[in-house]
């Protein structure tokens, strides 16, 4: 429901009874006063802690001119505050869409392909290969084929003996440190 405010309230800020007035993107908004029903639940406390971490990340971005410039460009295009964009990025973890082992035959130089995405870009993709008992065989960083493409390639550095089962795991990480994992087994 759209309401036209009396001119007396157009510049209103603060609380009046059970109403709270604030400005959002140039518009005065009135809402009910938030209620506090005592101690937060475990989930509420966990979310509040995560929000504190998001705010700390946002403050670190605002203090770093290079990183802030990246966020400012996107924030301007989306018409949202830079700090709000950093908070949103913190809460949106990357996604590993595909872990392609079709060209990986357990030989040195074989590629392992990973497709990963994030709302603000994947910062790195780590690939690890372990045996059936989860003992490490090799690991390292994948390389993005073209900046911002979301297509990453890891080149194997260790030959795998015949009749060996391996677990290949790809971990995509974004700027705020959120991560996503995709794993797949292969037998040689």
GUMAR-328194 format. One line per 2 residues: for each residue y, x, z of N, C-alpha, C. Coordinates in nm, 2 decimals, decimal comma. Layout:
% GUMAR-328194
Y:X:Z:Y:X:Z:Y:X:Z; ...
This chain:
% GUMAR-328194
-0,12:0,09:0,00:0,00:0,00:0,00:0,12:0,09:0,00; 0,22:0,06:-0,09:0,34:0,14:-0,10:0,45:0,06:-0,03
0,52:0,14:0,06:0,63:0,08:0,14:0,76:0,16:0,11; 0,86:0,09:0,09:1,00:0,15:0,08:1,06:0,16:0,22
1,09:0,29:0,26:1,14:0,31:0,40:1,29:0,27:0,40; 1,33:0,21:0,52:1,46:0,19:0,55:1,54:0,32:0,54
1,66:0,33:0,49:1,73:0,46:0,48:1,73:0,53:0,61; 1,73:0,46:0,72:1,73:0,52:0,85:1,61:0,61:0,88
1,50:0,58:0,81:1,37:0,66:0,83:1,35:0,76:0,72; 1,43:0,77:0,61:1,40:0,85:0,50:1,40:1,00:0,54
1,47:1,04:0,64:1,47:1,18:0,69:1,40:1,19:0,82; 1,32:1,09:0,86:1,26:1,09:0,99:1,15:1,20:1,00
1,15:1,27:1,12:1,04:1,36:1,15:1,01:1,34:1,29; 0,88:1,36:1,32:0,84:1,35:1,46:0,76:1,22:1,49
0,77:1,18:1,62:0,69:1,07:1,67:0,78:0,95:1,71; 0,74:0,83:1,68:0,81:0,71:1,73:0,70:0,61:1,78
0,68:0,60:1,91:0,57:0,52:1,96:0,44:0,58:1,91; 0,35:0,50:1,85:0,22:0,55:1,80:0,23:0,59:1,65
0,35:0,60:1,59:0,37:0,65:1,46:0,42:0,79:1,46; 0,37:0,87:1,36:0,41:1,01:1,34:0,47:1,02:1,20
0,59:1,07:1,19:0,66:1,08:1,06:0,66:1,23:1,02; 0,62:1,26:0,89:0,63:1,39:0,84:0,65:1,39:0,69
0,69:1,50:0,64:0,72:1,51:0,50:0,61:1,59:0,43; 0,56:1,53:0,32:0,45:1,59:0,24:0,50:1,58:0,09
0,52:1,70:0,03:0,56:1,72:-0,11:0,68:1,63:-0,14; 0,78:1,63:-0,05:0,91:1,56:-0,07:0,91:1,42:-0,03
0,80:1,36:0,01:0,79:1,22:0,05:0,77:1,21:0,20; 0,84:1,12:0,27:0,82:1,09:0,41:0,69:1,01:0,43
0,60:1,05:0,51:0,48:0,98:0,53:0,47:0,94:0,68; 0,43:0,82:0,71:0,41:0,77:0,84:0,26:0,75:0,86
0,21:0,79:0,97:0,07:0,77:1,01:0,05:0,75:1,16; -0,06:0,70:1,19:-0,09:0,68:1,34:-0,10:0,81:1,41
-0,06:0,81:1,53:-0,07:0,93:1,62:-0,22:0,96:1,63; -0,26:1,09:1,61:-0,40:1,13:1,63:-0,44:1,10:1,78
-0,56:1,06:1,79:-0,61:1,03:1,93:-0,70:1,15:1,97; -0,70:1,18:2,10:-0,78:1,28:2,15:-0,87:1,21:2,25
-1,00:1,21:2,22:-1,10:1,14:2,31:-1,17:1,23:2,40; -1,11:1,33:2,45:-1,17:1,43:2,54:-1,23:1,55:2,47
-1,34:1,60:2,52:-1,40:1,72:2,47:-1,45:1,71:2,33; -1,43:1,81:2,25:-1,48:1,80:2,11:-1,64:1,81:2,11
-1,70:1,75:2,01:-1,84:1,76:1,99:-1,87:1,90:1,95; -2,00:1,94:1,95:-2,04:2,07:1,90:-2,00:2,09:1,75
-2,01:1,99:1,67:-1,97:2,00:1,53:-1,82:2,02:1,52; -1,75:1,94:1,60:-1,60:1,95:1,59:-1,56:2,09:1,64
-1,62:2,14:1,74:-1,58:2,28:1,79:-1,61:2,38:1,68; -1,73:2,37:1,62:-1,77:2,46:1,51:-1,67:2,46:1,40
-1,63:2,33:1,36:-1,53:2,32:1,25:-1,40:2,38:1,29; -1,35:2,36:1,41:-1,23:2,41:1,45:-1,23:2,56:1,45
-1,34:2,62:1,49:-1,35:2,77:1,48:-1,35:2,82:1,34; -1,42:2,75:1,25:-1,42:2,78:1,11:-1,28:2,77:1,05
-1,21:2,67:1,09:-1,07:2,65:1,04:-0,98:2,76:1,10; -1,00:2,81:1,22:-0,93:2,93:1,27:-0,95:3,05:1,18
-1,08:3,07:1,14:-1,11:3,18:1,05:-1,04:3,16:0,92; -1,04:3,04:0,87:-0,97:3,01:0,74:-0,82:3,05:0,75
-0,76:3,01:0,86:-0,62:3,03:0,88:-0,59:3,18:0,89; -0,68:3,25:0,96:-0,67:3,40:0,97:-0,68:3,46:0,83
-0,77:3,41:0,75:-0,78:3,46:0,61:-0,65:3,43:0,53; -0,60:3,31:0,55:-0,48:3,28:0,48:-0,36:3,37:0,52
-0,35:3,40:0,65:-0,25:3,49:0,70:-0,26:3,63:0,64; -0,39:3,67:0,62:-0,41:3,81:0,57:-0,37:3,81:0,42
-0,39:3,70:0,35:-0,35:3,69:0,21:-0,20:3,69:0,20; -0,14:3,62:0,28:0,01:3,61:0,28:0,07:3,75:0,31
0,00:3,83:0,39:0,06:3,96:0,42:0,03:4,07:0,32; -0,06:4,04:0,22:-0,09:4,14:0,12:-0,03:4,09:-0,01
0,07:4,17:-0,06:0,14:4,13:-0,18:0,06:4,11:-0,30; -0,04:4,20:-0,32:-0,13:4,19:-0,44:-0,21:4,07:-0,44
-0,28:4,04:-0,33:-0,37:3,92:-0,32:-0,28:3,80:-0,32; -0,17:3,80:-0,26:-0,08:3,68:-0,25:-0,04:3,64:-0,39
-0,01:3,74:-0,48:0,04:3,72:-0,61:-0,07:3,64:-0,69; -0,20:3,68:-0,67:-0,31:3,61:-0,74:-0,31:3,46:-0,70
-0,30:3,43:-0,57:-0,30:3,29:-0,52:-0,17:3,22:-0,56; -0,06:3,29:-0,56:0,07:3,22:-0,60:0,06:3,16:-0,74
0,01:3,23:-0,83:0,00:3,19:-0,97:-0,08:3,05:-0,98; -0,20:3,05:-0,91:-0,28:2,93:-0,92:-0,22:2,82:-0,84
-0,16:2,85:-0,73:-0,09:2,75:-0,64:0,02:2,68:-0,72; 0,10:2,76:-0,80:0,21:2,70:-0,87:0,15:2,61:-0,98
0,04:2,65:-1,05:-0,02:2,56:-1,15:-0,07:2,43:-1,09; -0,13:2,44:-0,97:-0,18:2,32:-0,91:-0,08:2,25:-0,82
0,04:2,30:-0,81:0,15:2,24:-0,73:0,11:2,21:-0,59; 0,05:2,32:-0,53:0,01:2,31:-0,39:0,06:2,44:-0,32
0,08:2,44:-0,19:0,13:2,56:-0,12:0,02:2,67:-0,12; 0,07:2,79:-0,13:-0,02:2,91:-0,14:-0,12:2,91:-0,02
-0,06:2,89:0,10:-0,15:2,89:0,22:-0,26:2,78:0,21; -0,22:2,66:0,16:-0,32:2,56:0,15:-0,43:2,60:0,05
-0,40:2,67:-0,05:-0,50:2,72:-0,15:-0,59:2,82:-0,09; -0,53:2,91:0,00:-0,62:3,01:0,06:-0,72:2,94:0,16
-0,68:2,84:0,23:-0,76:2,76:0,32:-0,88:2,70:0,24; -0,84:2,63:0,13:-0,94:2,57:0,04:-1,04:2,67:-0,01
-0,99:2,79:-0,06:-1,08:2,89:-0,11:-1,18:2,94:0,00; -1,13:2,95:0,12:-1,22:2,99:0,23:-1,33:2,89:0,25
-1,30:2,76:0,24:-1,41:2,66:0,26:-1,50:2,64:0,14; -1,46:2,69:0,03:-1,55:2,67:-0,09:-1,62:2,80:-0,12
-1,75:2,80:-0,09:-1,84:2,92:-0,11:-1,87:2,92:-0,26; -1,91:3,04:-0,31:-1,95:3,05:-0,45:-2,08:2,98:-0,47
-2,12:2,97:-0,60:-2,25:2,91:-0,63:-2,32:3,01:-0,73; -2,45:3,04:-0,71:-2,53:3,11:-0,80:-2,60:3,01:-0,89
-2,56:2,99:-1,01:-2,62:2,89:-1,10:-2,76:2,94:-1,16; -2,77:3,07:-1,19:-2,89:3,11:-1,25:-2,92:3,26:-1,22
-3,05:3,28:-1,19:-3,10:3,42:-1,17:-3,21:3,43:-1,28; -3,18:3,51:-1,39:-3,26:3,52:-1,51:-3,34:3,65:-1,50
-3,48:3,64:-1,49:-3,56:3,75:-1,48:-3,64:3,77:-1,61; -3,60:3,70:-1,72:-3,68:3,70:-1,84:-3,69:3,83:-1,91
-3,59:3,92:-1,89:-3,59:4,05:-1,96:-3,63:4,16:-1,86; -3,66:4,12:-1,73:-3,70:4,22:-1,63:-3,85:4,23:-1,63
-3,90:4,34:-1,67:-4,04:4,37:-1,67:-4,09:4,47:-1,58; -4,01:4,50:-1,47:-4,04:4,60:-1,37:-4,02:4,74:-1,42
-3,95:4,77:-1,53:-3,92:4,90:-1,58:-3,78:4,94:-1,55; -3,76:5,07:-1,54:-3,62:5,13:-1,52:-3,54:5,09:-1,65
-3,42:5,04:-1,62:-3,33:5,00:-1,73:-3,34:4,85:-1,77; -3,44:4,78:-1,72:-3,45:4,63:-1,75:-3,33:4,56:-1,68
-3,27:4,47:-1,75:-3,16:4,39:-1,69:-3,20:4,27:-1,62; -3,13:4,24:-1,51:-3,15:4,11:-1,44:-3,02:4,04:-1,45
-3,02:3,92:-1,51:-2,90:3,85:-1,53:-2,87:3,74:-1,42; -2,74:3,73:-1,39:-2,70:3,64:-1,28:-2,58:3,56:-1,33
-2,58:3,43:-1,32:-2,46:3,35:-1,35:-2,41:3,29:-1,21; -2,29:3,33:-1,18:-2,23:3,29:-1,05:-2,09:3,24:-1,07
-2,04:3,14:-1,00:-1,91:3,09:-1,01:-1,85:3,06:-0,87; -1,72:3,05:-0,87:-1,64:3,01:-0,75:-1,51:2,95:-0,80
-1,45:2,87:-0,71:-1,33:2,80:-0,75:-1,22:2,90:-0,77; -1,23:3,02:-0,71:-1,12:3,12:-0,73:-1,18:3,25:-0,77
-1,30:3,26:-0,82:-1,36:3,38:-0,87:-1,46:3,45:-0,78; -1,57:3,50:-0,83:-1,67:3,57:-0,76:-1,62:3,72:-0,75
-1,62:3,77:-0,63:-1,57:3,91:-0,61:-1,68:4,01:-0,64; -1,81:3,98:-0,60:-1,92:4,07:-0,62:-2,05:4,00:-0,62
-2,15:4,06:-0,69:-2,29:4,01:-0,69:-2,38:4,13:-0,65; -2,45:4,11:-0,54:-2,55:4,21:-0,50:-2,69:4,17:-0,53
-2,77:4,25:-0,59:-2,91:4,22:-0,63:-3,00:4,31:-0,54; -3,10:4,25:-0,49:-3,20:4,33:-0,42:-3,34:4,29:-0,46
-3,43:4,39:-0,46:-3,57:4,37:-0,50:-3,66:4,42:-0,38; -3,75:4,33:-0,34:-3,84:4,37:-0,23:-3,98:4,34:-0,27
-4,08:4,40:-0,20:-4,22:4,37:-0,22:-4,26:4,24:-0,14; -4,38:4,21:-0,15:-4,43:4,08:-0,08:-4,41:4,08:0,07
-4,41:4,20:0,13:-4,39:4,22:0,28:-4,24:4,23:0,31; -4,15:4,21:0,21:-4,01:4,22:0,22:-3,96:4,36:0,24
-4,04:4,46:0,21:-4,00:4,60:0,22:-3,91:4,63:0,10; -3,79:4,69:0,12:-3,70:4,72:0,01:-3,76:4,81:-0,10
-3,73:4,77:-0,22:-3,77:4,86:-0,34:-3,64:4,92:-0,40; -3,54:4,83:-0,42:-3,41:4,88:-0,47:-3,31:4,77:-0,45
-3,18:4,81:-0,45:-3,07:4,71:-0,45:-2,95:4,78:-0,50; -2,85:4,70:-0,54:-2,72:4,75:-0,58:-2,64:4,63:-0,63
-2,52:4,67:-0,68:-2,42:4,58:-0,73:-2,44:4,55:-0,88; -2,43:4,42:-0,91:-2,43:4,38:-1,05:-2,29:4,40:-1,11
-2,28:4,41:-1,24:-2,16:4,43:-1,31:-2,12:4,31:-1,39; -2,00:4,26:-1,38:-1,96:4,14:-1,45:-1,94:4,18:-1,60
-2,00:4,11:-1,69:-1,99:4,15:-1,83:-1,85:4,14:-1,89; -1,77:4,04:-1,85:-1,63:4,04:-1,89:-1,56:3,97:-1,77
-1,44:4,03:-1,73:-1,37:3,98:-1,62:-1,35:3,83:-1,62; -1,40:3,76:-1,51:-1,38:3,62:-1,50:-1,49:3,54:-1,57
-1,59:3,60:-1,63:-1,69:3,53:-1,71:-1,79:3,46:-1,63; -1,82:3,52:-1,51:-1,92:3,46:-1,42:-2,06:3,51:-1,46
-2,07:3,60:-1,56:-2,20:3,65:-1,61:-2,21:3,80:-1,56; -2,31:3,82:-1,48:-2,33:3,95:-1,41:-2,46:4,01:-1,45
-2,47:4,14:-1,46:-2,59:4,21:-1,50:-2,62:4,32:-1,40; -2,74:4,32:-1,35:-2,79:4,43:-1,27:-2,90:4,51:-1,35
-2,89:4,64:-1,36:-2,99:4,72:-1,43:-3,08:4,79:-1,33; -3,21:4,76:-1,35:-3,32:4,81:-1,26:-3,32:4,96:-1,26
-3,34:5,02:-1,14:-3,35:5,17:-1,13:-3,49:5,22:-1,09; -3,58:5,13:-1,06:-3,71:5,17:-1,01:-3,82:5,10:-1,08
-3,92:5,18:-1,12:-4,04:5,12:-1,19:-4,13:5,05:-1,09; -4,18:4,93:-1,12:-4,27:4,86:-1,03:-4,41:4,87:-1,08
-4,50:4,91:-0,99:-4,64:4,93:-1,03:-4,70:4,80:-1,07; -4,81:4,81:-1,16:-4,88:4,69:-1,21:-4,94:4,61:-1,09
-4,96:4,48:-1,10:-5,02:4,40:-1,00:-4,94:4,39:-0,87; -4,81:4,40:-0,89:-4,72:4,39:-0,77:-4,63:4,27:-0,78
-4,63:4,19:-0,67:-4,54:4,08:-0,66:-4,40:4,13:-0,60; -4,29:4,08:-0,66:-4,16:4,12:-0,61:-4,08:4,00:-0,58
-3,98:4,01:-0,49:-3,89:3,90:-0,47:-3,75:3,96:-0,51; -3,69:3,89:-0,60:-3,55:3,94:-0,65:-3,45:3,84:-0,59
-3,35:3,89:-0,53:-3,25:3,81:-0,46:-3,11:3,85:-0,51; -3,03:3,75:-0,55:-2,89:3,77:-0,59:-2,80:3,70:-0,49
-2,70:3,78:-0,44:-2,61:3,73:-0,34:-2,47:3,74:-0,40; -2,40:3,62:-0,43:-2,27:3,62:-0,48:-2,17:3,60:-0,37
-2,06:3,68:-0,37:-1,96:3,68:-0,26:-1,82:3,65:-0,32; -1,74:3,57:-0,26:-1,61:3,54:-0,30:-1,51:3,62:-0,22
-1,38:3,61:-0,25:-1,28:3,69:-0,18:-1,27:3,67:-0,03; -1,28:3,54:0,02:-1,28:3,52:0,16:-1,41:3,56:0,23
-1,51:3,60:0,16:-1,64:3,64:0,22:-1,75:3,54:0,22; -1,72:3,42:0,16:-1,83:3,32:0,15:-1,93:3,37:0,05
-2,06:3,33:0,08:-2,16:3,38:-0,01:-2,26:3,27:-0,04; -2,34:3,29:-0,15:-2,44:3,21:-0,20:-2,56:3,29:-0,24
-2,68:3,25:-0,22:-2,80:3,33:-0,25:-2,89:3,25:-0,34; -2,95:3,32:-0,43:-3,06:3,26:-0,51:-3,17:3,37:-0,52
-3,29:3,33:-0,51:-3,40:3,42:-0,51:-3,52:3,37:-0,60; -3,59:3,46:-0,65:-3,70:3,43:-0,74:-3,81:3,53:-0,73
-3,94:3,49:-0,74:-4,05:3,59:-0,73:-4,10:3,62:-0,88; -4,15:3,74:-0,89:-4,21:3,78:-1,02:-4,33:3,87:-1,00
-4,44:3,85:-1,08:-4,56:3,93:-1,07:-4,57:4,02:-1,19; -4,60:4,15:-1,17:-4,62:4,24:-1,28:-4,76:4,28:-1,29
